[in-house]
């Protein structure tokens, strides 16, 4: 067992319970929306609530098998978790959705230790196309970026 592994899932359960409460509140708030717009928030909040409650009850923490339940992230993973979101946001602002996404996903995957280029390429293209096509279909504009300033779709 790695030295930074632990068998305690208490922190994870507490976090899952707090997230479950958040989803429960969102569900109750969504009940007040008009009938058409409330369907999606109701579905997402209900699924989130039930998944959070399952984690709170211990499902998914590996306690049954006697395996370590969590590993403390190293300094590199913490730095990546703190720096990647604002860097991606800056990339969205400067370069726009397409270029920032097509650069960020493989870069972050590589920094996390993934080396299978075919899988990284498939996930990058799949995520970029899914978001890039579906968001405009539901009238959610994608950032065009300061440099490129206009949409290609």
C-alpha positions in Angstrom: 0.0 0.0 0.0 1.4 3.4 -0.9 2.4 5.5 2.1 0.0 8.3 1.3 -3.0 6.0 1.1 -5.6 5.9 3.8 -8.5 3.7 4.8 -10.7 6.5 6.1 -13.5 7.7 3.9 -14.9 10.1 6.5 -13.9 13.3 4.6 -15.3 11.9 1.3 -18.6 11.0 3.0 -18.9 14.4 4.6 -18.3 16.1 1.2 -20.8 13.8 -0.5 -23.4 14.6 2.2 -22.8 18.4 1.6 -23.1 18.0 -2.1 -26.3 15.9 -1.6 -27.8 18.7 0.4 -26.9 21.2 -2.3 -28.6 19.0 -5.0 -31.6 18.6 -2.7 -32.0 22.4 -2.4 -31.6 22.7 -6.1 -34.3 20.2 -6.7 -36.7 22.1 -4.4 -35.9 25.4 -6.1 -36.4 23.8 -9.5 -40.0 22.8 -8.5 -40.9 26.5 -8.7 -39.7 26.9 -12.3 -42.2 26.9 -15.2 -43.0 23.4 -16.5 -40.8 23.3 -19.6 -37.6 24.8 -18.1 -37.7 22.8 -14.9 -37.3 19.3 -16.5 -33.5 19.5 -16.9 -32.7 20.9 -13.5 -35.1 18.4 -11.8 -33.3 15.5 -13.6 -29.8 16.7 -12.9 -30.5 17.5 -9.2 -32.3 14.2 -8.6 -29.5 12.2 -10.1 -26.9 14.2 -8.2 -28.8 13.8 -5.0 -29.1 10.0 -5.3 -25.4 9.6 -6.3 -24.3 11.8 -3.4 -26.4 9.8 -1.0 -25.0 6.6 -2.3 -21.5 7.9 -1.6 -22.6 9.1 1.8 -23.7 5.6 2.6 -20.3 4.2 1.6 -20.9 2.9 -1.9 -17.9 3.5 -4.2 -15.2 4.1 -1.5 -13.7 0.6 -1.8 -14.1 -0.2 1.9 -15.6 -3.6 1.2 -12.4 -4.9 -0.4 -10.0 -3.6 2.2 -8.4 -1.5 -0.4 -7.2 2.1 0.3 -10.2 4.4 0.0 -8.3 7.5 -1.1 -4.9 8.7 -1.9 -3.7 12.1 -1.0 -2.8 14.0 -4.1 0.8 15.0 -4.6 2.0 18.5 -4.9 2.0 18.3 -8.7 -1.7 17.2 -8.8 -2.7 19.9 -6.4 -0.9 22.5 -8.5 -2.6 21.2 -11.7 -6.0 21.3 -10.0 -5.5 24.9 -8.9 -3.9 26.2 -12.1 -5.6 24.4 -14.9 -9.1 25.9 -14.6 -8.0 29.6 -14.6 -5.5 28.8 -17.4 -8.3 27.2 -19.4 -10.6 30.2 -18.7 -7.8 32.5 -19.9 -7.5 30.3 -23.0 -11.2 30.6 -23.7 -11.1 34.3 -23.4 -8.0 34.7 -25.6 -8.3 31.9 -28.1 -12.0 30.8 -28.0 -13.6 27.5 -27.3 -12.3 25.4 -30.2 -8.6 26.1 -29.9 -8.5 26.3 -26.1 -10.3 23.0 -25.8 -8.3 21.2 -28.4 -5.1 22.3 -26.6 -6.3 21.9 -22.9 -7.7 18.4 -22.9 -4.6 16.6 -24.3 -2.2 18.9 -22.3 -4.0 18.1 -19.0 -4.3 14.4 -19.8 -0.5 14.3 -20.5 0.3 16.1 -17.3 -1.9 13.7 -15.4 0.1 10.8 -16.8 -2.1 9.5 -19.6 0.0 8.3 -22.5 -2.3 6.5 -24.8 -2.4 8.9 -27.7 -5.4 7.3 -29.5 -7.6 7.5 -26.4 -6.5 11.1 -25.7 -7.2 12.1 -29.3 -10.6 10.3 -29.2 -11.7 11.9 -26.0 -10.5 15.4 -27.1 -12.3 15.3 -30.4 -15.4 13.7 -28.8 -15.7 16.3 -26.0 -14.9 19.2 -28.3 -17.5 18.2 -30.9 -20.1 17.2 -28.4 -20.0 20.6 -26.7 -19.2 22.6 -29.8 -22.2 21.2 -31.7 -24.8 20.7 -28.9 -24.3 24.1 -27.1 -25.1 26.2 -30.2 -28.1 23.9 -30.9 -29.6 25.0 -27.5 -28.6 28.6 -28.1 -25.7 28.7 -25.7 -23.0 30.7 -27.4 -19.4 29.5 -27.2 -16.6 31.9 -26.5 -15.0 33.1 -29.8 -11.9 34.5 -28.1 -10.2 37.9 -28.2 -7.9 36.9 -31.1 -10.4 35.2 -33.4 -13.4 37.3 -32.4 -16.0 35.6 -34.6 -17.6 32.2 -34.9 -16.6 29.5 -37.4 -19.9 27.7 -37.0 
